[in-house]
Amino acid sequence: MRGHVSKGRDFTRQALADWGWDGSETSEDVLLLVSELLTNAALHAGGCVELVLAAGEVLRIEVFDGTTTLPRRHPSPQRGIPGGHGLYIVERLSDRWGTRTHENGKAVWAEIEASRLASGRSTGR
């Protein structure tokens, strides 16, 4: 699992750099979103089949897996105890998120407005 998450983060980091969206606090949020979505797919859906990033008015992150079981938030994750926080993190960092099923499974997606990525760029990196 760790290898897939690391590869997904590296792929995302390179895409953000290619699009000129690296070096901001929001780009770090994107990397955390990718990590959470990939980790959730590994832990609860048999792993990620495909990671798709699409840039436009929004940055859309989609993680495809092979099960139609929809994710659900842990009813009461405990502070300081691992587990159960992933979808809360996704909800907090993204502007929108959701799921869509397809013939071979589902995609869990999150979107961040491009304006958040373009503004607030750090010059120190």
HELIX and SHEET records of a PDB file:
HELIX    1   1 ARG A    2  ASP A   18  1                                  17    
HELIX    2   2 GLU A   25  HIS A   44  1                                  20    
HELIX    3   3 GLY A   86  LEU A   93  1                                   8    
HELIX    4   4 ALA A  114  ALA A  118  1                                   5    
SHEET    1   A 4 CYS A  48  ALA A  55  0                                        
SHEET    2   A 4 VAL A  58  ASP A  65 -1                                        
SHEET    3   A 4 GLY A 105  GLU A 113 -1                                        
SHEET    4   A 4 ARG A  96  HIS A 102 -1                                        
END                                                                             
